[in-house]
Amino acid sequence: MKAKLLLTISLLLSVVAWSQTKVSGRLFDTFNEPVPFANVLFKNSNEGTITDENGRFYLESSTTYSTVIFSFVGYQTKELELGRRTSYDLVITLEEESSQLDEVVLYTGKLSKENNPAIDILRKIWENRRENGVKKFKQYDYDKYEKLEFDLNTIDSALMNSRLFKGIEFVFDYADTSNVTGKTYLPIFINEAIYKVYGDNEMNLEKEVLEGNKNSGFSNNQAMIEFVKELYADYDVYDNYLKFFDKAFTSPLSRTGIDVYNYKLLDSAFRGDKWCYNIIFYPRRKGELTFRGDFWVNDTTWAIKEINMHLNKSANINWVKEVYIEQEFDVLNDSIFLLKRDHFMSDFSFSKKEEARGMYGKRTTLYENHVFDNKKDRSFYKKQVDPYRRETYNRPDEFWEENRMEALNKDERQIYVMLDTLQTVPRFQRLYNIGSVLASGYYELPGFDLGPVFSIFGYNEAEGLRVRAGGRTYFSQNDQWRLEGFLAYGFKDNKFKYGISGKWLLDRESRLIVFGGNRRDVEQTGASLTTSNDVLGRNLASSSLVSVGANDRLTNINLTTFGFQVEPVKDLTFRTTASYRTLKSATDSFSMDYYDENGQIQSEITQPEIELSLTYTPGIRTSGFGVERLIINSGKYPQFFLGYTYGVEGILEGDFEYKKLQTLYTQPWNIGGLGRLYSTVEMGKIFGEVPLGLLSPVPGNQTLFSIYNTFTLLDYYEFVSDTYASIHLEHNFGGRLFSRIGFLRDWNLREVIGFRAIYGQISEANSALNASNIVYQAPEDIYYEYSFGIGNIFKIFRMDFNFRGNYFENEGARSFGVTGSFGFQF
């Protein structure tokens, strides 16, 4: 009896093991040239894929198939009998057809837009495109389940035997194979979240409430989760452009899609209970932000039932080798299609070579339990919910078993076990600490971080070589209070500098924060037009190791601040700051002298101020719920700032009474397939008489770095004003132009153009106060610059060629300059 049971189990396991089919390889023509975008299909099924630009393919099914079919226009269809369930590294050759067969009905050859049935169907989609899904209703709410996962891929014996994994080899017992790429991967992180989503299309409001969150043992993973969410921002395949990775990808359903895609009608069949057409698409040119794949579209509503998209591997995007998107829609009735499942997978890698190792980032989102037209008051959407409820992050297993919309598979369940075990391995902790320093710039100790390590060394004319050591309290990213400080020493002036600040979050719901601090330091004042009293803030101009010309117009500053800020409505912050500062020149070659009311020359300014400000940042995404939050989508959201400052005279020996009004508006713009434009407008005015140290210098740039919102060819204090208006424009085409030039296409370079201008005035009364040794003026004739840049050099460097537009007569005026910047961008 026992032997029979064992035999039965063995047979069942054999059936399960055999009940799947995997094939991979490359497709060539008779000239040994790859055949891109060809069809690969299991015989007698709708399960298939399309070869990539290099003719590579991978196809997997949980069903057993014995034959795979290869076909492409202009070639003879080929069937291959599979001798085993797993067939990797196949090399298939297709022979050209001598003539096209008349009986081919679905598509024949490279059809024009006028006689291509796929284009006719695409036009039907455009004609019937409308607000679909939840947008069809006045109000909606639904449940959302989201699963994020990271996997180390391209696992081989060399990696398993490397010193990196010495002592933690057990992790490879959890490796598996991707059903998209066919690569072996090792899961290293998983996070699950349950949300309740509410929306009102009449008021254009939406609210997302986190009901539960669970992860693989990393308690401080909020930044990682938010970062992945930002990368995989929600998108609508009906939009002309799909926006993620800071890029705008042309959707295959775009009205401009026929200019960048080829479309072919492949099949028609029932998908569920709906008759649908199957259309494949692939890019017309290399280097563009496009996809290859297929979609099924209903024959009456012309709504998408399923769509699969693979990133065009030659697309001008860094660090991403593969992107796979899969969406399924459910039919609510004959006309409403609701998004049911959204799967997004990326293969991050330093190289796009096939054998290069990398990391998969996966996001799977499921939607269910839709309720419509359940109206709620505007106050419901505006009221903030405490985002850090302890019970949300400590839900019992029963909660997840009940609320998961998709059960975890065996590998996903084991991730929790493996990663919880890793936390106890000292070698893993050491590797984790090294990665943490590189990512945050701080070396972590229990309750305290040393750093930032990248600010240890600096140089300027006043201090010479400068060394700095600092740190901050840090128990978790949700700390309600934080202390931070530094100590620095200059080897030229032989002086110590220091700074200390503290802040405390009094109320998490309204984000009421009290803050204060003191700093004695050397600073390049006027490095930006819109100023703030951040007590530990320091700009690059004050400590750049290399500069253009003499960087000697530096100030000794002693700044003390105290204030509070509150966020009564999401993304809207009010701030009140009381400050006291003294300013004095830090070098003998620079003077801030001014005439006092008695006509005597004074060299030091003592000035108390009260500042009121409002900052509005709609769309900002942050991580953490403590006194400090990490901005996830920096550079992607608009910002509006309005500040009013009152200078107090007589109290605390204040020297001047004045009022200052400042405003700033910055906005990033995605210009469809033409890249991204950054724009900033700043305006300000000082009411009252003030000396040089309290005026608004036009921010020059004497470093070799490209710094946005500065004027690259201006020296510090070359222009000074009490009334100003400036505009900064910078457009990155993302390689749209270079990709059309043959010999430049493979370099993946990106074109950047910029324009900067400022108008300013300075009153005669303020000019008369000047007793310094520098001559300055206001840009009353509108000073301007323009630049041309080449980005993505070696994927990390950008070089800008800057040209001065006017004021060539200024002493020492620079008419041309080259600057650069480093950065990791997709």
C-alpha positions in Angstrom: 0.0 0.0 0.0 2.8 2.4 0.9 4.7 1.6 -2.3 1.5 2.3 -4.4 1.1 5.7 -2.6 4.7 6.6 -3.4 4.2 5.6 -7.0 1.0 7.6 -7.3 2.7 10.7 -5.8 5.7 10.3 -8.2 3.4 10.0 -11.2 1.5 13.1 -10.1 4.7 15.1 -9.7 5.9 14.0 -13.1 2.6 15.2 -14.7 2.9 18.5 -12.9 6.5 18.9 -14.0 5.7 18.0 -17.6 2.6 20.2 -17.7 4.6 23.3 -18.8 6.5 24.3 -21.9 9.4 26.7 -22.2 11.2 27.7 -25.4 13.8 30.4 -26.0 16.3 31.3 -28.7 16.9 33.5 -31.7 15.3 33.8 -35.2 17.5 34.4 -38.3 17.0 34.6 -42.0 19.0 32.8 -44.6 21.6 35.6 -44.6 22.1 35.0 -40.9 20.5 38.4 -40.1 18.1 38.5 -37.1 14.4 38.6 -37.8 12.9 41.2 -35.4 9.2 41.4 -34.4 8.3 38.0 -35.8 5.5 35.9 -34.4 6.2 32.9 -32.1 3.1 30.9 -31.2 2.3 27.6 -29.6 0.3 25.6 -32.1 -3.4 25.4 -31.5 -3.3 28.2 -28.9 -3.4 31.9 -28.5 -0.3 31.9 -26.4 2.6 33.6 -28.2 5.1 36.4 -28.2 7.1 38.6 -30.6 10.9 38.5 -31.2 12.8 41.6 -30.1 15.1 43.8 -32.2 17.8 41.1 -32.1 15.4 38.2 -33.0 15.4 36.9 -29.5 12.3 35.3 -28.0 11.2 33.5 -24.8 7.8 31.8 -24.5 6.4 29.9 -21.5 3.1 28.1 -20.8 1.7 26.1 -18.0 0.2 23.9 -20.6 2.1 21.2 -22.5 2.6 21.9 -26.2 4.5 19.8 -28.7 4.8 22.3 -31.5 5.8 26.0 -31.9 5.1 28.1 -35.0 7.4 30.9 -36.3 6.0 33.3 -38.9 6.6 36.8 -40.4 5.6 38.7 -43.4 7.7 37.8 -46.5 9.0 34.5 -44.9 7.7 30.9 -45.0 6.0 29.9 -41.8 7.9 27.3 -39.9 6.7 24.7 -37.4 9.1 23.1 -34.9 8.4 19.9 -33.1 9.5 20.1 -29.4 11.3 17.0 -28.2 11.2 18.1 -24.5 9.3 20.5 -22.3 12.2 22.9 -22.0 14.0 24.0 -25.1 16.5 26.8 -24.6 18.9 28.6 -27.0 17.1 27.4 -30.2 18.5 28.8 -33.4 15.7 29.1 -36.0 16.1 30.1 -39.7 13.2 31.4 -41.8 13.3 31.2 -45.6 12.0 34.0 -47.7 8.8 33.4 -49.7 9.1 33.8 -53.5 5.7 35.6 -53.6 2.9 36.6 -51.3 -0.1 34.2 -51.2 -3.4 35.8 -52.2 -5.3 33.8 -49.6 -3.5 35.5 -46.7 -6.4 37.6 -45.4 -5.3 39.0 -42.1 -2.3 41.0 -43.4 0.0 40.8 -46.4 3.3 42.6 -46.5 4.1 46.0 -45.3 0.7 47.5 -45.8 0.1 51.3 -46.2 -2.1 53.2 -43.9 -4.8 53.2 -46.5 -5.1 49.4 -47.0 -4.1 48.0 -43.6 -7.0 46.5 -41.7 -5.1 47.0 -38.4 -5.1 50.7 -39.0 -8.8 50.7 -39.7 -9.4 49.0 -36.3 -7.0 51.6 -34.7 -9.1 54.4 -36.1 -12.2 52.7 -34.6 -10.5 52.8 -31.2 -9.8 56.5 -31.6 -13.3 57.3 -32.7 -14.8 55.4 -29.7 -12.2 56.5 -27.2 -13.8 58.2 -24.3 -13.5 58.3 -20.6 -13.8 54.7 -19.8 -13.7 52.6 -16.6 -14.3 54.5 -13.3 -14.2 57.8 -15.3 -17.6 57.0 -16.7 -19.3 57.5 -13.3 -19.8 60.5 -11.1 -18.3 58.9 -8.0 -16.5 55.6 -7.4 -14.7 53.6 -4.7 -13.0 50.2 -4.9 -10.4 48.0 -3.2 -6.9 47.9 -4.5 -4.2 45.3 -3.8 -0.6 46.1 -4.7 2.4 43.8 -4.6 6.0 45.1 -5.1 8.9 42.8 -5.6 12.7 43.0 -6.3 14.7 40.1 -7.7 18.3 39.7 -8.5 18.5 38.2 -12.0 20.8 36.2 -14.3 21.8 33.9 -11.5 24.6 31.5 -12.6 27.4 29.4 -11.1 29.9 32.2 -11.1 27.6 34.4 -9.0 26.7 31.6 -6.7 30.4 30.9 -6.0 31.4 34.6 -5.7 32.8 36.0 -2.5 29.9 38.3 -2.3 27.6 35.5 -1.2 30.1 33.6 1.0 28.2 32.5 4.1 24.8 33.2 2.7 24.7 30.6 -0.1 21.4 29.2 1.2 19.6 32.1 -0.6 20.1 30.4 -3.9 17.7 27.6 -2.8 15.0 30.2 -3.5 15.9 31.0 -7.1 13.3 30.6 -9.9 12.9 31.4 -13.6 11.1 34.4 -15.1 8.2 33.5 -17.5 8.9 36.7 -19.4 12.7 36.7 -20.0 13.5 33.1 -19.2 16.3 34.2 -16.8 17.0 32.7 -13.4 16.3 35.2 -10.6 16.5 35.4 -6.8 13.7 37.2 -4.9 15.2 39.7 -2.4 12.3 42.0 -1.4 8.5 41.9 -1.3 5.9 44.3 -0.1 2.1 44.0 0.0 -0.4 46.7 0.5 -4.2 46.9 0.7 -5.9 50.3 -0.2 -9.4 51.6 -0.2 -9.7 54.2 -3.0 -12.5 56.9 -3.2 -13.0 59.3 -6.1 -15.3 62.0 -7.4 -15.1 62.9 -11.1 -17.3 65.9 -10.7 -15.0 67.5 -8.2 -11.9 65.9 -9.7 -10.8 64.6 -6.3 -9.4 61.2 -5.2 -8.4 59.8 -1.8 -6.4 56.7 -1.2 -6.5 55.1 2.3 -3.9 52.5 3.3 -5.6 49.6 5.1 -2.7 47.3 5.5 1.0 47.0 4.7 3.4 44.0 5.0 7.0 43.6 3.9 9.8 41.1 3.9 11.4 42.0 7.2 12.9 45.4 6.2 11.2 47.8 8.6 12.7 50.9 7.0 11.5 50.2 3.5 9.1 53.1 3.0 11.5 55.1 0.8 12.1 52.1 -1.5 8.3 51.5 -1.8 7.6 55.1 -2.7 10.5 55.2 -5.1 9.1 52.1 -7.0 5.6 53.6 -7.0 7.0 56.8 -8.5 8.8 54.8 -11.2 5.7 52.9 -11.9 3.2 55.8 -11.7 -0.3 55.1 -12.8 -0.9 55.4 -16.5 -3.7 54.9 -19.0 -3.0 53.0 -22.2 -5.5 55.2 -24.0 -3.4 58.3 -23.4 -1.1 59.4 -26.2 1.9 59.2 -24.0 2.6 56.9 -21.1 4.8 58.5 -18.5 7.2 56.6 -16.2 11.0 56.6 -15.6 10.8 60.4 -16.2 10.0 59.7 -19.8 7.1 60.0 -22.1 6.6 56.8 -24.1 4.4 56.8 -27.2 1.4 54.6 -26.5 0.5 52.0 -29.2 -3.0 53.4 -28.9 -1.8 57.0 -29.5 -3.2 59.0 -32.4 0.4 59.6 -33.4 1.2 55.9 -33.1 1.0 55.3 -36.8 4.0 57.5 -37.2 6.2 55.4 -34.9 4.7 51.9 -35.0 3.9 49.3 -37.6 0.6 47.5 -37.0 -0.6 44.1 -38.2 -3.9 42.3 -37.7 -2.9 38.8 -36.5 -6.1 36.9 -35.3 -9.6 37.1 -34.1 -11.2 35.0 -31.4 -13.3 35.0 -28.2 -11.6 36.5 -25.2 -14.0 35.4 -22.4 -17.4 36.0 -23.9 -16.3 38.9 -26.2 -15.3 38.5 -29.8 -12.0 40.4 -30.2 -9.3 41.2 -32.8 -5.7 40.6 -32.1 -3.2 43.3 -33.4 0.5 43.2 -33.1 2.6 46.4 -33.1 6.4 47.1 -33.3 8.5 50.2 -33.7 9.4 51.7 -37.1 12.7 53.1 -35.9 15.4 52.4 -33.3 16.2 54.7 -30.5 12.7 56.0 -29.9 10.6 55.5 -26.7 8.3 52.8 -28.1 7.2 49.2 -27.4 6.5 46.0 -29.2 3.6 43.7 -28.3 0.0 43.0 -29.0 -3.5 43.9 -27.8 -7.0 42.4 -28.1 -9.8 44.8 -28.9 -13.6 44.2 -28.7 -15.3 44.2 -32.1 -18.3 46.3 -31.0 -17.2 48.7 -28.2 -13.7 49.0 -29.6 -12.4 48.8 -26.0 -9.2 47.1 -25.1 -9.7 43.7 -23.4 -6.0 42.8 -23.0 -2.7 44.4 -23.9 1.0 43.3 -23.6 3.9 45.7 -24.2 7.7 45.1 -24.3 10.0 48.1 -24.3 11.9 48.6 -27.5 15.4 47.6 -26.4 17.1 50.3 -28.5 15.1 53.0 -26.7 17.1 55.9 -25.3 16.7 55.0 -21.6 19.4 54.3 -19.1 19.8 51.5 -16.5 16.7 49.7 -17.9 17.2 46.7 -20.1 13.7 45.4 -20.3 10.2 46.6 -19.5 7.1 44.4 -19.7 3.6 45.6 -19.2 0.5 43.5 -19.0 -3.1 44.8 -18.5 -6.4 42.9 -18.3 -9.8 44.5 -18.4 -13.1 43.1 -17.0 -16.4 43.7 -18.6 -18.9 45.4 -16.3 -21.6 45.5 -18.9 -21.6 45.7 -22.7 -19.9 49.1 -22.8 -17.9 49.5 -19.6 -14.4 47.9 -19.3 -12.8 48.2 -15.9 -9.1 47.6 -15.3 -8.8 44.3 -13.5 -5.1 43.5 -13.4 -2.0 45.6 -14.1 1.5 44.0 -14.1 4.6 46.0 -14.7 8.1 44.5 -14.7 11.5 46.2 -15.3 14.9 44.7 -15.7 17.4 47.2 -14.2 21.0 46.8 -15.3 24.2 48.8 -15.8 24.5 47.2 -19.3 22.0 46.2 -21.9 24.0 43.2 -22.9 22.1 39.9 -22.8 24.3 38.3 -20.3 24.5 41.3 -17.9 23.2 40.8 -14.4 20.6 43.1 -13.0 17.5 43.4 -10.9 13.9 42.9 -11.6 11.4 45.4 -10.2 7.8 44.2 -10.3 4.6 45.8 -9.5 1.3 43.9 -9.7 -1.9 45.7 -8.9 -5.4 44.2 -8.8 -8.8 46.0 -8.5 -12.2 44.7 -7.3 -15.4 45.5 -5.4 -16.3 48.6 -7.3 -19.1 50.8 -6.1 -20.4 53.7 -8.1 -22.3 57.0 -7.6 -21.9 57.0 -3.8 -21.5 60.7 -3.2 -19.3 62.1 -0.4 -18.7 65.7 0.8 -15.7 67.6 -0.3 -14.5 67.7 3.3 -14.2 63.9 3.2 -11.5 64.2 0.5 -9.8 67.2 2.0 -9.5 65.8 5.6 -6.1 64.3 6.2 -5.7 60.9 7.6 -2.9 60.0 9.9 -0.7 58.0 7.5 1.2 56.2 10.1 -1.3 54.1 12.0 0.6 51.3 13.8 -2.1 48.7 13.3 -1.8 49.3 9.5 1.7 47.9 9.5 1.0 45.0 12.0 -2.0 43.3 10.4 -2.4 39.6 11.4 -2.0 36.8 8.9 -5.8 36.4 8.9 -6.2 39.9 7.4 -4.0 39.1 4.5 -5.5 35.7 3.8 -8.9 37.4 3.6 -8.0 40.5 1.7 -5.4 39.3 -0.9 -6.9 39.4 -4.3 -4.3 37.0 -5.6 -2.7 34.3 -3.5 1.0 34.3 -3.1 2.8 31.6 -5.1 5.4 29.3 -3.5 8.3 31.6 -4.3 6.7 34.7 -3.0 5.7 33.0 0.3 9.3 31.8 0.7 10.7 35.4 0.3 9.4 36.2 3.7 11.2 33.2 5.2 14.5 33.8 3.4 14.7 37.6 4.1 13.8 37.2 7.7 16.6 34.7 8.0 19.0 37.1 6.3 18.5 39.7 9.0 20.3 37.4 11.4 23.4 36.9 9.2 26.3 39.3 10.1 27.8 39.3 6.6 24.5 40.4 5.1 24.3 43.2 7.6 27.8 44.4 6.6 26.8 44.5 2.9 23.6 46.3 3.8 25.5 49.0 5.7 27.8 49.6 2.8 24.9 50.1 0.4 23.2 52.3 2.9 26.2 54.7 3.1 26.4 54.9 -0.7 22.6 55.6 -1.0 22.1 58.1 1.9 25.6 59.6 2.4 25.4 58.7 6.2 27.1 56.0 8.2 24.6 54.5 10.5 25.2 54.0 14.2 22.5 53.1 16.8 20.3 56.2 17.0 22.9 58.4 15.3 24.1 58.9 11.7 27.6 60.3 10.8 27.7 62.5 7.7 27.0 63.4 5.1 30.3 61.8 4.0 30.2 63.6 0.7 30.7 67.0 2.4 33.9 66.2 4.3 36.1 68.3 2.0 35.6 71.7 0.4 37.6 74.8 -0.7 37.1 78.6 -1.0 39.2 81.7 -0.9 38.4 82.5 2.7 39.0 79.1 4.3 41.3 77.5 1.9 41.0 73.7 2.3 37.9 73.0 4.5 37.2 69.8 6.4 33.8 69.1 7.9 32.3 66.5 10.2 28.7 66.2 11.1 25.8 64.0 12.1 22.2 63.7 13.1 20.0 61.7 15.4 18.2 58.9 13.6 16.2 56.1 15.1 13.8 55.6 12.1 12.5 57.7 9.2 9.4 58.3 11.3 11.2 60.1 14.1 9.1 62.9 15.7 12.2 64.9 16.6 15.7 65.3 15.1 18.9 67.1 16.1 21.6 67.8 13.5 24.9 69.5 13.6 28.4 69.9 12.2 31.9 71.2 13.0 34.2 72.5 10.3 37.7 73.9 10.1 39.4 76.1 7.5 43.2 75.7 7.1 43.6 79.2 5.6 41.7 81.3 8.1 42.5 78.9 11.0 38.9 79.2 12.3 36.4 76.7 13.5 32.8 76.9 12.2 29.7 75.1 13.5 26.0 74.7 13.1 23.3 73.0 15.2 19.6 72.7 14.6 16.6 70.9 16.0 13.0 70.2 15.0 10.1 68.6 16.6 6.8 67.3 15.0 4.1 68.3 17.5 1.1 67.0 15.4 1.4 64.5 12.6 -2.0 65.1 11.1 -1.5 68.8 10.5 2.3 68.4 10.4 2.8 71.2 13.0 6.6 71.5 13.4 8.7 73.7 15.8 12.3 74.3 14.7 15.4 76.4 15.7 19.1 76.5 15.4 22.3 78.5 15.1 25.2 78.6 12.6 28.5 80.4 12.4 30.0 79.8 9.0 31.5 81.2 5.8 28.8 81.6 3.0 28.4 82.7 -0.5 25.3 84.9 0.0 23.2 85.6 -3.0 23.7 82.2 -4.6 19.9 82.2 -5.2 17.3 84.9 -5.7 14.5 83.3 -3.5 16.2 83.1 -0.1 15.3 81.2 3.0 16.7 81.1 6.5 17.5 77.4 6.6 20.0 77.4 9.4 22.1 74.5 8.1 21.7 75.2 4.4 24.9 75.6 2.4 25.3 76.1 -1.4 27.8 74.6 -3.8 29.2 78.1 -4.5 30.6 78.3 -0.9 32.7 75.1 -1.1 33.4 74.1 -4.7 36.8 72.6 -5.0 37.3 74.3 -8.4 36.0 77.7 -9.5 36.3 80.2 -12.4 38.1 83.4 -11.4 38.5 84.6 -7.8 35.8 83.3 -5.6 36.5 85.7 -2.8 33.2 87.6 -2.3 32.3 85.5 0.8 30.6 86.4 4.0 31.0 85.5 7.6 27.5 84.8 8.9 26.1 84.2 12.3 22.5 83.1 12.0 20.0 82.1 14.7 16.5 81.1 13.8 13.3 79.9 15.6 9.9 79.2 14.1 7.2 76.8 13.2 5.4 75.4 10.1 2.1 73.7 9.5 0.4 71.9 6.7 -3.3 72.4 7.2 -4.1 71.1 3.7 -2.1 68.5 1.8 0.8 70.0 -0.1 0.2 73.5 1.3 2.7 74.6 4.0 2.7 77.8 6.0 5.9 78.8 7.8 6.8 81.6 10.3 10.4 82.2 11.1 12.1 84.7 13.4 15.8 85.1 12.7 18.8 87.1 13.9 22.0 87.4 11.9 25.2 89.3 11.6 27.0 89.7 8.3 30.6 90.6 7.7 33.1 90.2 4.8 35.2 87.0 5.1 38.1 88.2 2.9 40.2 91.3 2.7 39.5 91.7 -1.1 35.8 91.9 -0.6 34.0 94.6 1.3 30.4 94.9 2.5 31.0 98.4 3.9 28.1 100.9 3.9 27.4 104.4 5.1 25.2 104.7 8.2 22.8 107.5 8.9 25.6 109.7 10.2 27.8 109.2 7.1 30.2 106.9 9.0 31.4 103.7 7.3 30.2 100.4 8.9 31.5 97.0 8.1 29.1 94.7 9.9 25.3 94.3 9.6 23.2 93.2 12.5 19.7 92.3 11.4 16.6 90.7 13.1 13.9 89.5 10.6 10.4 88.0 10.7 9.5 86.0 7.7 6.1 84.6 6.7 5.9 82.2 3.8 3.5 79.9 1.9 4.6 77.0 -0.2 2.3 75.0 -2.5 3.6 71.8 -4.1 0.7 69.9 -5.7 1.6 66.3 -6.7 4.6 66.0 -4.4 5.3 62.5 -3.2 7.2 61.9 0.0 8.4 59.0 2.1 8.2 58.9 5.9 5.8 60.2 8.4 8.1 61.9 10.9 9.5 65.4 11.3 11.5 64.9 8.1 10.2 63.4 4.9 12.2 62.3 1.8 11.0 63.8 -1.5 10.6 60.9 -3.9 9.6 62.8 -7.1 12.0 65.7 -6.9 11.9 67.8 -10.1 8.6 66.4 -11.3 6.0 68.5 -9.5 5.1 72.3 -9.7 6.0 74.6 -6.9 4.7 78.0 -5.9 6.3 80.1 -3.1 5.3 83.4 -1.7 7.3 85.0 1.0 7.1 88.3 3.1 10.0 89.4 5.2 10.0 92.3 7.7 13.4 93.7 8.8 13.3 95.0 12.3 15.3 98.2 13.3 16.2 99.1 16.8 15.3 95.8 18.5 18.3 93.5 19.2 20.4 96.3 17.7 18.8 95.9 14.3 20.3 98.2 11.8 17.6 98.6 9.1 13.8 98.5 8.7 12.5 97.2 5.4 10.0 94.9 3.8 10.8 92.2 1.2 8.3 90.4 -1.0 9.3 87.4 -3.0 7.6 84.8 -5.2 8.7 81.8 -7.2 6.9 79.5 -9.6 8.5 76.5 -11.1 6.8 73.9 -13.4 8.0 70.8 -15.3 6.2 70.2 -18.6 6.1 66.9 -20.5 5.9 68.0 -24.1 4.6 64.7 -25.5 7.3 63.0 -27.6 9.5 66.1 -27.6 10.9 65.6 -24.1 10.6 67.7 -20.9 10.7 71.4 -20.3 11.6 72.9 -16.9 10.5 76.5 -16.3 11.0 78.9 -13.4 9.8 82.4 -12.8 11.0 84.5 -9.9 10.1 88.0 -8.8 10.9 90.2 -5.8 11.1 93.7 -4.4 12.6 95.3 -1.3 10.8 98.3 0.2 13.1 100.5 2.2 16.8 101.5 2.2 19.3 98.6 2.7 23.0 98.1 2.0 24.7 95.6 -0.2 24.6 92.8 2.3 20.7 92.9 2.4 20.1 93.5 -1.4 19.3 90.7 -3.9 22.5 89.8 -5.9 21.7 88.1 -9.2 23.0 84.5 -8.6 26.1 84.0 -10.7 28.0 80.8 -11.1 31.8 80.6 -10.9 31.9 76.8 -10.5 32.4 74.4 -13.3 29.1 72.8 -12.6 25.8 73.5 -14.4 23.5 74.7 -11.6 19.9 75.4 -12.5 18.5 78.8 -11.5 21.9 80.5 -11.7 23.5 82.5 -14.5 26.5 80.6 -15.6 28.5 83.5 -17.1 28.0 85.9 -14.3 30.4 86.5 -11.5 29.1 86.7 -7.9 27.8 90.2 -7.2 28.2 91.3 -10.9 24.6 92.4 -10.8 22.7 93.5 -7.7 19.1 94.7 -7.4 16.3 95.6 -5.0 13.6 94.8 -7.7 13.9 91.8 -10.0 12.1 89.5 -12.4 13.8 86.4 -13.9 12.9 83.4 -16.1 14.8 80.1 -16.5 13.9 77.7 -19.3 15.6 74.3 -19.9 14.4 71.7 -22.3 15.7 68.2 -22.6 14.7 66.5 -25.9 15.7 63.1 -24.6 17.6 62.1 -27.7 14.7 62.7 -30.1 16.9 64.5 -32.6 20.1 62.5 -32.2 18.2 59.3 -32.7 17.5 60.3 -36.3 21.2 60.7 -37.1 22.7 57.3 -38.0 26.2 57.6 -36.6 24.9 59.2 -33.3 22.0 56.8 -32.8 23.8 54.1 -30.9 25.4 56.6 -28.5 22.1 57.5 -26.9 23.0 61.1 -26.5 20.4 63.7 -25.5 20.0 67.3 -26.6 19.5 70.1 -24.0 18.9 73.7 -24.7 18.5 76.5 -22.1 17.6 80.2 -21.9 18.0 82.5 -18.9 17.1 86.2 -18.5 16.7 88.7 -15.7 15.5 92.3 -15.3 16.4 94.3 -12.3 16.5 97.8 -10.7 18.3 99.4 -7.8 17.1 102.7 -6.3 19.4 105.7 -6.0 19.0 105.6 -2.2 20.3 102.0 -2.0 23.2 102.8 -4.3 24.1 105.7 -2.2 24.6 103.5 0.9 27.3 101.5 -0.9 30.8 102.1 0.6 32.3 98.7 -0.5 35.2 98.2 -2.8 33.2 96.5 -5.6 31.3 98.2 -8.4 27.9 96.6 -9.2 24.9 97.5 -11.2 21.3 96.3 -11.9 20.4 94.5 -15.1 18.0 97.2 -16.3 18.5 96.2 -20.0 17.5 92.6 -19.3 20.6 90.4 -19.1 20.3 87.0 -20.8 22.2 83.8 -21.6 21.5 80.7 -23.7 23.1 77.3 -23.8 23.3 74.1 -25.8 24.1 70.9 -24.1 24.8 67.2 -24.8 23.6 64.9 -22.1 23.9 61.2 -21.3 27.6 61.1 -22.1 28.7 57.7 -20.7 25.1 57.7 -19.2 26.2 59.9 -16.3 27.6 63.2 -17.6 26.2 66.3 -19.3 28.2 69.1 -20.9 26.7 72.5 -21.5 28.1 75.2 -23.8 27.0 78.6 -22.5 26.8 81.9 -24.3 26.4 85.4 -22.9 23.8 87.5 -24.7 24.8 91.1 -23.7 26.7 93.3 -21.2 30.0 92.3 -22.8 31.4 95.7 -21.6 31.4 94.6 -17.9 34.9 94.3 -16.5 36.0 90.7 -16.7 32.8 89.7 -18.5 32.8 86.0 -19.7 31.2 85.6 -23.1 31.5 81.8 -23.3 31.9 79.0 -20.8 31.6 75.2 -20.5 30.0 73.6 -17.5 29.1 70.0 -16.7 27.0 68.0 -14.3 26.9 64.4 -13.1 23.8 62.4 -12.4 22.0 59.1 -12.7 19.0 59.5 -14.9 16.8 57.1 -16.7 
